[in-house]
Amino acid sequence: MQVQQMSKQQLLSFLAELPLRETDGITAYLRPPVSLETLAACDSQVAAWAAGRPTLARLLGSSETGAAVFWSPAGQVVVLPPFPVPEASCYHRWEASPLRAMLELPRQVALVLLRRGGYAIGLFQGEALIASKTGTRYVQGRQRAGGSSAPRFARRRAKQVHELLKEACQEAQEKLSPHEATIERVFLGGDWLALRRLQQGCPLLARLAAKTAHRVLNVPEPRQAVLAQALHQAWSSTVVMVPAEEVPERSS
């Protein structure tokens, strides 16, 4: 079993090359939360097959966006897409058109990137950047040594972090609030602990919590150029491929 990340374009190209098996294939589109029971509602043998592979079962169970499962005796592919599967469906063939349609929609996506000393806010319509703001603030690194100066150093650093988070929240509200109703998905990137504090203290991000992806993008210091890189990462999908020799034959 192979697990890899595919960009939007890589996955679209991959789907275009998928062989269609009209008679012996199964395709299941599963809405989150995914369970083996929901897969069994489409096909019990495919659900039993997935249950026998703990790594695959864990990936399905932890997916916040659902899954597209392509099964046949000649091989199997599972795609965990970047956006939630909108409708559960089942096909007695390999059917990639719903997944392609999901990937080709020009979705409105917000990015909030944050690391010590800097932030970047971006709003995209499809791949077009329609609003953005970046900023930097000096934040001291953590002091390793103790001593009498440690409390003063900690207070100064805490103030710097607070000012950074306050500014990032203000800019996010200014750039994103006018589009709050039309934003489909929010992706966070950078320092997880700092992002968590930002979410807890920023009213806009609290309101957008239901639209915010759980996964945190791995990005360098937030800059304008990093926004486009982060968008490609946000659109990536997890793809699991199982070769034919690992797939049991369906019983008649």
N, C-alpha and C positions, 0 to 999 in steps of 0.2 A: 504494500500500500504506500502510495506517495502522496504527501501533503505539500502543497506549494501555494504561494500567493501569485495571482495573476492581475495585471492591470486591466482596466476597462477594455483597451484595444486588444490586448493579448487574449482576453476571454472571448470577445466577439469573434476574433479569428479562430479560436479553438472551437467555438460553437458552430461556426460555418463549416468546419471540417468533420464534425461529428457524423458518423454514418447513421442513417435512419433505418431502424429495424421495425417494420410495420407489424410483424406477427409475433415476435418473441420478446419484445421490449416492454418495459414499464417506465413511466415517468410520473413522479409525484411532486407536486409543489405544496410545501408545508408551511403554514403560517406559524410565527412564534406564539407561544413557546412550543418547541418541537418535542414530541415524545414518540416512543415506539408504538404507542397505541394509535396515534394519528397516522403514522405510516401504515400500520396494519389495516386501517380503514380503507386504504387504497389497495394494498396487497399484503396478505398475511405472510407469504413466503419471503418477500423482500424484507419485511419487518423482522422475521426470524433470522434472516441472513445478517442484517445490521446488528441485531442483538448479540450475535456470535462474535462480533468484532468490537471489543471494549473501547478501543481508541476512537473508532468511528461513532459508536453510540455516545461517547462523551462529547465529541465535537457537535453532534446533532443536538444533544440535550443542552449544551451551553450556548447555542447560537441565538443571538438576540434578534436576528433578522429572518429566521426560518431557513428553508433549504429547498433546493431543487435536486431531486434524486433521479438519476438515469440508471436503470438496471437492465441487463440482459445477460444471457449465458456467455456472450462474447466479451464482457467487460462491464465495469460499473464506474460511474462518475457521480460525485456529490459536490454541489456548489453551494457555498454559504455566501450569499450576495451582500453587497454593502448597504442595501436598503431593504426594509421589510417586505417580504412576499405579501402582496395585497389580497390575494384570494387563493384558497386551497383548491387544488384541482388534481385530477388523475387521468392519465392517458394510457391506453394499451399499445403504446408505441413510444419511441423517443421523440419528444416534442420540445424543441428549444425556443419556439417563438415567444412564449410569455417571458422567458428570461431575457431574450434579446430586447424585447419591448421595454423591460425594466431598465436595462442598461442604456438604452438610446433616448430615454426621456431627458430633456434639458432641465434637470432639477435645480431648485434654488437651495444652495448649501452654504452654511456659515462655518467658518473656521476660527477658532480662538486658540492661539499658540502662546505659550508662556514659559519662560525660563528666568533664572535669576538675572535681573538686570535688563530684561527686555520682553516685549510682547508684540504680537501681530494679530490684527483682526481683519478678516476677509469675508466678503459676501460674493458668491459666484452664482451666475445663471448659466447652467451648463458649464462650459469651460471659460466663460467670459467673466472677468473680475469687474463687478459693478460698484463696489465700495470697499475701501480698505483704510487702515491706519496702523502704523507701526510706531513704536516708541522705545526709549531706553531710559533706565534709571540705575544709578549705581547702588549695588547691594554688596556689602562685604561678605567674604567667605566666612565659614564657621571657624571660630577660634578653637584650636586644639588644646592649648595650654590653659591651666587655671590661673589662679593668682587674684590679687585684689582688683585688677582691672576687668576681670571677666564679667561681672554683672553690668558694668557700664557698657562694655562692648556688646553684650547681648541686647541691652535696651536700644542701643543705637541701631543694631542690625534689625531688630524687630520693627523699629520705626521705618527703616528703609523698605522693608518688605511690605509693610502696611501701605506706604505711599505708592509702591509699585502696583499692588493689587487694586487700590482705589482708582488709580489712573487707568488701569486696564479695564476695570468695570465701567468707568465713565465713558471711555471710548467705545466699548462694546455696545453700550446703551445708545450712544449717539449714532453709530453706524448701522446697528441691527434693529433697533426698536421700530423704525418705520416699516420694516419688512417682517415683523414678528409673525403675522398671520400667514404669510406665504412661504416662510422658511420651512423646508421639508425635513432637513436633518442638520444637526450641529455636531461637528467633530472637534475634539480638544486634542492638543498636542503639546509635548514638552515635559515639564516637571510635574509628575503626578500629584505630589503633595501640595505644591503651589496651586495647581489647578483645582484641587479639592477645596482649598481655602477660598479660592476665587468663586467657585460655584456656591459655596455656603454663604458668602457675603454679598453676592451680586444679585439683585432682584430679577434682572432680565434673565440671567442664566437659570435661576430657580424656576422661572415661568417656562423656560424652554427645556426643562429637565426631561420631560417625556419624549422630546425629539432628539435628545443628546445620545450619541453612541457611547457605549460603555468602554470600548477600546480606546486607548490613548495613542495618538500618532507619535512615532519616534522621529523627532525633528531636531535639527541643530539650533543655534541661536536664532530666534525669530527675526526675520528680515523680510522685506518686500518680496525678494526673489524666492524665499522659502515657501511663500503661500502657494505658488503654483505647484511646487514639488509636493507639498502636503496634500493638495487637492487630488493629485494622482494616487497618492497613498490611500486617501479616504475612499476613493472609488474602487480600490482593489478588492478582490474576492478570494476567499479560501477555497481551493479546489482539491478534492481528494480523488485520486485515480486508483482503481484496483484492476490489475491485469486479469485476463481471462482464466488463468490457471487457479486463481483464488476464488472464483465464482462458481458455486455449485449449479448443476443443471436443474431447471425447474421440473417438478414432477407433472405428469399429465393429468 
